[in-house]
Each structure stands twice: as C-alpha cells, then as structure tokens.
Amino acid sequence: MGSKILMTKVASLGVRLAWRPDIPKTPLMRRRMLWAYAFVAAPVIALLVFLLGPILFSGWVSLHRWDMLSPVGEMPWRGLSNYSYLLSKDPVFLKALGNTFYFAIGGVGANTILGLGFALLLNSRIRGRAIWRVLYFMPVITAPLALAVMFSFIFDRNFGVVNNVITGLGLPRQPFLSGPKQALLTLVFIAVYQYIGYYIVIFLAGLQGIPQDYYDAAQVDGAGRIQEFRYITLPLLRPVMLFVVVTNTIGALQVFDLVFATTGGAPANSSMTVVLHMYNTAFKFSRMGRASAMAFILFAIIMLITIMQVRLLQDRAYGD
C-alpha cells in the first residue's frame, strides 16, 4: 500500500512539473516526469484500446452490412441506411423502443418513490432496523438470472405460487409474464424488487448526512413532519435524487438479462426491449450493421435524457 501511494505521488508531481515551463528541469525532475508519463500512459492506452477502439469500430460497422463471417475489409457500404431502416421500416425496433421507455419510466418512478419512502422508514427508530436493512438489500446481491428464473416459476400461469393464491381466493388465473398486457408490468415489478434495496441504501446515506440541527430548529419553530420533509429533507436530498434518477434511468434503458431470462421479448414482442432486439439482430440474424446502429441510437437517447436530467435536477439541487 505504501509503495502505491509513493508511486501515485511521484506521478502527480511529475505531471505538475511537466506543465510548469518556468521551472528549470534538472535530471531528477526529468526522470520524475518520465515516470509520471509512464504511469499516465498505461491507463490512457488501455482506455483507447479497450473502450474507444471498440466504439469507433462499432460506429464503422453501423455504416456497413456485415454478418461476422465475411472479412472486415469486404463489408458492403450502406451509409445511413441502417439507421433509416430502424427508424422507419423496423416495427420491432419501434415497439422495443416504446417498451424500453415504459420499463424505464415505471422502474425509475417506483424505485425513486418507494426507495425514499422505505429509507425514511428505516431512518426512524423502529425495532429491528438493522435486520430490515439487510433484508431489503439481499435481492441486490442476488444473481439477476437466478432472480429472473425464480420469478418465472412464481408467476407461472399454470403452476405459479401467485396464481395458486389467486385461485384459492376464487379469482381467475392471470397470465402475468405470458400475457401481452401484463408481461412488461410484471417485469417492472421484478426489476423494482431487485434494485430497490440499492436505492434505499443511497437515500438512507443521504438522510443520515442531513444535520440534525435543521430538524431541531424546525421543531422549535413549530414545524410538523410534512413541513420538515418539504422544506428540509427534500431540498437537501436533491443531489442524491439526481444520482438515483440518472443511474436508474441509464440502467433501465439498457435492461437485457431480466427480459432475456424470463420472456425473451414474448408474447408478440410485448416485452421486447432495445438491447434484447439488438442481441437478436446481431447473434441470431447476423446483422451486425443494424445492431451497431441500434447501439448508437440507444446511446444518443441515453445521453440526451441524461443531459436533460442533470440540467433539470442539478440546477434545483444547487440553486443555480
């Protein structure tokens, strides 16, 4: 640990010296600068090779037709036709895009509201508070595929536990994951169950970071619980709210494993999402050009939504 700290300090000092032309460079300083550039070069090269390189290659593939079996140098040029096809002639993509927005809006709204509500409850003085915190966080550390398979059995139309309870109450069986009107809503419920514990922990950390002096002063002035929440808790939690909304939205728009393991996009593409359709297009139909175009369209949508959320919530959070 001490050697890592020493190397970090050497690199930092070398970089600062490199940007100070007014300081004469002695041989010792030049050696430190070389070491600094060596330390900085390693992650930069890794970033270029393993992150920026695949992104640029994917952008190049989105302008061609490629089945992954033909040589890269023999890809037929298609220009923007892959993008125009997806946005105008591919009904599955447009359906998947709508489903993805529905999933994101439902998941983000439920995780934000319920996460804050449960965090407020767990932040109060209740019996067994530590145990409840552990129980709420357990689904987060569960493997997503295992959780998806478990809920596939729970919501099974013929043998599921939920339908057995429903029929025991004299009500008709529900299709849930096998019904076109209920599949996507059921997936939202499963996703909220899986990740709400994570956002409870985030909100709980934000609540515990608010000084108690504010609440004491509000109580002296005669403020009630609702007024404390509206004028103290909610404004001071806006930076936390920004983090929760942005990260939850990005994750929800890229949902894949849950849908892949439960419905596979069925029935009749009622639960198809963009990333799952991208996977099918690339690895089932060998159309890497269209799949890469989907990736860039989704990237543009996520970036636009993220910028809007940051501008909206950050301005309110910091009073700009």
C-alpha positions as semicolon CSV with decimal commas, in nm:
position;residue;x (nm);y (nm);z (nm)
1;M;0,000;0,000;0,000
2;G;0,283;0,241;0,083
3;S;0,456;0,179;-0,249
4;K;0,132;0,252;-0,439
5;I;0,089;0,580;-0,256
6;L;0,451;0,671;-0,327
7;M;0,414;0,593;-0,699
8;T;0,094;0,797;-0,715
9;K;0,267;1,094;-0,555
10;V;0,560;1,064;-0,795
11;A;0,327;1,056;-1,095
12;S;0,128;1,353;-0,967
13;L;0,443;1,555;-0,901
14;G;0,584;1,471;-1,242
15;V;0,269;1,579;-1,425
16;R;0,261;1,909;-1,233
17;L;0,625;1,975;-1,316
18;A;0,568;1,899;-1,684
19;W;0,313;2,179;-1,705
20;R;0,541;2,435;-1,539
21;P;0,780;2,558;-1,813
22;D;0,910;2,831;-1,583
23;I;1,073;2,574;-1,353
24;P;1,417;2,458;-1,471
25;K;1,421;2,085;-1,536
26;T;1,701;1,910;-1,352
27;P;1,793;1,546;-1,435
28;L;1,598;1,433;-1,127
29;M;1,292;1,627;-1,239
30;R;1,317;1,486;-1,589
31;R;1,325;1,132;-1,451
32;R;1,019;1,207;-1,242
33;M;0,843;1,346;-1,547
34;L;0,923;1,029;-1,745
35;W;0,787;0,814;-1,464
36;A;0,477;1,032;-1,448
37;Y;0,414;0,996;-1,820
38;A;0,471;0,621;-1,793
39;F;0,211;0,587;-1,517
40;V;-0,039;0,804;-1,705
41;A;0,024;0,630;-2,038
42;A;-0,083;0,284;-1,915
43;P;-0,450;0,367;-1,836
44;V;-0,473;0,601;-2,136
45;I;-0,356;0,327;-2,373
46;A;-0,593;0,077;-2,209
47;L;-0,878;0,326;-2,249
48;L;-0,802;0,379;-2,617
49;V;-0,760;0,011;-2,697
50;F;-1,041;-0,147;-2,495
51;L;-1,301;0,132;-2,487
52;L;-1,257;0,391;-2,758
53;G;-1,137;0,138;-3,016
54;P;-1,448;-0,085;-2,999
55;I;-1,674;0,221;-3,001
56;L;-1,515;0,354;-3,320
57;F;-1,524;0,009;-3,480
58;S;-1,891;-0,030;-3,388
59;G;-1,965;0,309;-3,544
60;W;-1,786;0,199;-3,862
61;V;-1,981;-0,130;-3,870
62;S;-2,312;0,060;-3,833
63;L;-2,243;0,216;-4,173
64;H;-2,193;-0,123;-4,342
65;R;-2,355;-0,461;-4,384
66;W;-2,165;-0,735;-4,201
67;D;-2,256;-1,089;-4,096
68;M;-1,944;-1,151;-3,880
69;L;-1,837;-1,431;-4,116
70;S;-1,714;-1,212;-4,402
71;P;-1,375;-1,041;-4,374
72;V;-1,386;-0,696;-4,219
73;G;-1,233;-0,541;-4,528
74;E;-1,515;-0,671;-4,750
75;M;-1,809;-0,514;-4,569
76;P;-2,053;-0,353;-4,820
77;W;-2,107;0,018;-4,758
78;R;-2,462;0,116;-4,659
79;G;-2,418;0,466;-4,524
80;L;-2,708;0,574;-4,306
81;S;-2,949;0,316;-4,448
82;N;-2,922;0,102;-4,134
83;Y;-3,039;0,398;-3,924
84;S;-3,320;0,493;-4,162
85;Y;-3,439;0,132;-4,174
86;L;-3,458;0,107;-3,796
87;L;-3,643;0,436;-3,756
88;S;-3,891;0,388;-4,040
89;K;-3,918;0,023;-4,151
90;D;-3,845;-0,191;-3,845
91;P;-4,166;-0,223;-3,639
92;V;-3,995;-0,447;-3,383
93;F;-3,737;-0,178;-3,306
94;L;-4,002;0,090;-3,262
95;K;-4,203;-0,145;-3,040
96;A;-3,892;-0,228;-2,840
97;L;-3,813;0,142;-2,803
98;G;-4,160;0,210;-2,663
99;N;-4,136;-0,087;-2,427
100;T;-3,795;0,030;-2,305
101;F;-3,930;0,378;-2,226
102;Y;-4,226;0,223;-2,044
103;F;-3,995;0,000;-1,843
104;A;-3,764;0,290;-1,759
105;I;-4,041;0,529;-1,655
106;G;-4,212;0,269;-1,438
107;G;-3,891;0,141;-1,282
108;V;-3,737;0,481;-1,214
109;G;-4,057;0,623;-1,070
110;A;-4,119;0,325;-0,842
111;N;-3,757;0,295;-0,728
112;T;-3,735;0,666;-0,650
113;I;-4,064;0,698;-0,463
114;L;-4,053;0,364;-0,281
115;G;-3,680;0,387;-0,216
116;L;-3,719;0,725;-0,050
117;G;-4,024;0,609;0,145
118;F;-3,854;0,297;0,283
119;A;-3,540;0,496;0,358
120;L;-3,741;0,740;0,565
121;L;-3,895;0,447;0,750
122;L;-3,563;0,276;0,812
123;N;-3,410;0,605;0,924
124;S;-3,664;0,631;1,205
125;R;-3,647;0,450;1,534
126;I;-3,811;0,116;1,465
127;R;-3,741;-0,222;1,618
128;G;-3,506;-0,449;1,424
129;R;-3,391;-0,167;1,197
130;A;-3,059;-0,335;1,114
131;I;-3,231;-0,661;1,019
132;W;-3,475;-0,482;0,789
133;R;-3,188;-0,306;0,616
134;V;-3,020;-0,639;0,545
135;L;-3,341;-0,796;0,416
136;Y;-3,408;-0,509;0,178
137;F;-3,058;-0,528;0,034
138;M;-3,047;-0,906;-0,018
139;P;-3,214;-0,902;-0,366
140;V;-2,947;-0,660;-0,487
141;I;-2,668;-0,913;-0,433
142;T;-2,870;-1,197;-0,588
143;A;-2,765;-1,304;-0,938
144;P;-3,003;-1,138;-1,188
145;L;-3,051;-1,455;-1,392
146;A;-3,127;-1,660;-1,080
147;L;-3,379;-1,400;-0,969
148;A;-3,540;-1,399;-1,314
149;V;-3,573;-1,777;-1,321
150;M;-3,721;-1,775;-0,969
151;F;-3,987;-1,521;-1,065
152;S;-4,062;-1,714;-1,384
153;F;-4,177;-2,000;-1,162
154;I;-4,352;-1,771;-0,913
155;F;-4,559;-1,601;-1,186
156;D;-4,616;-1,914;-1,396
157;R;-4,970;-1,920;-1,531
158;N;-5,038;-2,285;-1,450
159;F;-4,818;-2,377;-1,154
160;G;-4,703;-2,044;-1,009
161;V;-4,740;-1,964;-0,640
162;V;-4,915;-1,634;-0,712
163;N;-5,179;-1,795;-0,932
164;N;-5,236;-2,069;-0,675
165;V;-5,309;-1,800;-0,417
166;I;-5,535;-1,614;-0,661
167;T;-5,737;-1,923;-0,748
168;G;-5,760;-2,007;-0,379
169;L;-5,937;-1,673;-0,333
170;G;-6,183;-1,762;-0,608
171;L;-6,033;-1,532;-0,871
172;P;-5,934;-1,633;-1,227
173;R;-5,572;-1,712;-1,311
174;Q;-5,363;-1,429;-1,451
175;P;-5,112;-1,468;-1,737
176;F;-4,851;-1,231;-1,590
177;L;-4,531;-1,299;-1,791
178;S;-4,722;-1,483;-2,064
179;G;-4,981;-1,213;-2,121
180;P;-4,920;-0,928;-2,369
181;K;-5,085;-0,673;-2,140
182;Q;-4,918;-0,786;-1,818
183;A;-4,571;-0,907;-1,918
184;L;-4,398;-0,570;-1,921
185;L;-4,566;-0,454;-1,600
186;T;-4,459;-0,777;-1,430
187;L;-4,101;-0,718;-1,545
188;V;-4,112;-0,370;-1,393
189;F;-4,225;-0,524;-1,064
190;I;-3,938;-0,777;-1,069
191;A;-3,682;-0,507;-1,150
192;V;-3,807;-0,284;-0,870
193;Y;-3,792;-0,576;-0,627
194;Q;-3,434;-0,647;-0,733
195;Y;-3,288;-0,297;-0,716
196;I;-3,497;-0,105;-0,466
197;G;-3,266;-0,212;-0,182
198;Y;-2,973;-0,041;-0,351
199;Y;-3,158;0,288;-0,378
200;I;-3,284;0,256;-0,021
201;V;-2,920;0,245;0,091
202;I;-2,837;0,551;-0,121
203;F;-3,130;0,751;0,015
204;L;-3,054;0,633;0,367
205;A;-2,698;0,761;0,338
206;G;-2,832;1,095;0,217
207;L;-3,078;1,119;0,504
208;Q;-2,810;1,046;0,760
209;G;-2,596;1,319;0,607
210;I;-2,851;1,588;0,686
211;P;-2,755;1,767;1,013
212;Q;-2,998;1,713;1,298
213;D;-2,969;2,084;1,385
214;Y;-3,201;2,170;1,096
215;Y;-3,478;1,949;1,233
216;D;-3,426;2,078;1,587
217;A;-3,459;2,436;1,467
218;A;-3,772;2,346;1,269
219;Q;-3,930;2,182;1,573
220;V;-3,859;2,493;1,778
221;D;-4,042;2,697;1,515
222;G;-4,337;2,459;1,536
223;A;-4,291;2,279;1,203
224;G;-4,464;1,943;1,154
225;R;-4,336;1,627;0,987
226;I;-4,474;1,722;0,646
227;Q;-4,318;2,068;0,662
228;E;-3,983;1,920;0,770
229;F;-3,991;1,681;0,474
230;R;-4,090;1,951;0,227
231;Y;-3,857;2,230;0,335
232;I;-3,559;2,039;0,482
233;T;-3,541;1,676;0,374
234;L;-3,644;1,704;0,011
235;P;-3,429;2,009;-0,081
236;L;-3,118;1,866;0,086
237;L;-3,173;1,527;-0,083
238;R;-3,181;1,667;-0,435
239;P;-2,815;1,583;-0,510
240;V;-2,890;1,226;-0,400
241;M;-3,209;1,233;-0,607
242;L;-3,003;1,338;-0,908
243;F;-2,772;1,039;-0,868
244;V;-3,060;0,794;-0,817
245;V;-3,265;0,915;-1,113
246;V;-2,974;0,934;-1,357
247;T;-2,816;0,599;-1,272
248;N;-3,152;0,424;-1,254
249;T;-3,256;0,563;-1,591
250;I;-2,932;0,457;-1,759
251;G;-2,963;0,106;-1,618
252;A;-3,332;0,072;-1,707
253;L;-3,279;0,180;-2,069
254;Q;-3,015;-0,093;-2,105
255;V;-3,218;-0,376;-1,948
256;F;-3,135;-0,714;-2,101
257;D;-3,074;-1,005;-1,863
258;L;-3,411;-0,987;-1,688
259;V;-3,609;-0,989;-2,014
260;F;-3,381;-1,247;-2,175
261;A;-3,425;-1,496;-1,889
262;T;-3,800;-1,452;-1,836
263;T;-3,996;-1,372;-2,152
264;G;-3,738;-1,342;-2,428
265;G;-3,942;-1,050;-2,561
266;A;-4,262;-1,257;-2,588
267;P;-4,552;-1,268;-2,624
268;A;-4,575;-1,095;-2,962
269;N;-4,284;-0,861;-2,877
270;S;-4,490;-0,708;-2,596
271;S;-4,188;-0,721;-2,365
272;M;-3,914;-0,676;-2,626
273;T;-3,651;-0,417;-2,531
274;V;-3,392;-0,239;-2,742
275;V;-3,090;-0,428;-2,607
276;L;-3,262;-0,765;-2,646
277;H;-3,363;-0,680;-3,002
278;M;-3,005;-0,569;-3,062
279;Y;-2,880;-0,906;-2,935
280;N;-3,124;-1,098;-3,156
281;T;-3,035;-0,892;-3,461
282;A;-2,662;-0,941;-3,411
283;F;-2,631;-1,301;-3,295
284;K;-2,946;-1,468;-3,429
285;F;-2,980;-1,296;-3,766
286;S;-2,611;-1,197;-3,814
287;R;-2,691;-0,835;-3,897
288;M;-2,417;-0,656;-3,713
289;G;-2,463;-0,333;-3,907
290;R;-2,820;-0,287;-3,788
291;A;-2,732;-0,400;-3,436
292;S;-2,449;-0,145;-3,419
293;A;-2,686;0,124;-3,545
294;M;-2,927;0,032;-3,263
295;A;-2,645;0,069;-3,013
296;F;-2,566;0,422;-3,132
297;I;-2,932;0,524;-3,139
298;L;-2,972;0,400;-2,783
299;F;-2,651;0,576;-2,682
300;A;-2,780;0,904;-2,827
301;I;-3,112;0,865;-2,643
302;I;-2,943;0,786;-2,311
303;M;-2,702;1,078;-2,348
304;L;-2,985;1,322;-2,432
305;I;-3,202;1,206;-2,142
306;T;-2,908;1,215;-1,901
307;I;-2,816;1,571;-2,002
308;M;-3,176;1,681;-1,954
309;Q;-3,200;1,517;-1,613
310;V;-2,869;1,661;-1,496
311;R;-2,958;2,011;-1,613
312;L;-3,302;1,995;-1,452
313;L;-3,214;1,832;-1,120
314;Q;-2,869;1,983;-1,076
315;D;-2,998;2,338;-1,114
316;R;-3,255;2,274;-0,846
317;A;-3,016;2,083;-0,625
318;Y;-2,755;2,355;-0,611
319;G;-2,985;2,654;-0,654
320;D;-2,827;2,773;-0,980
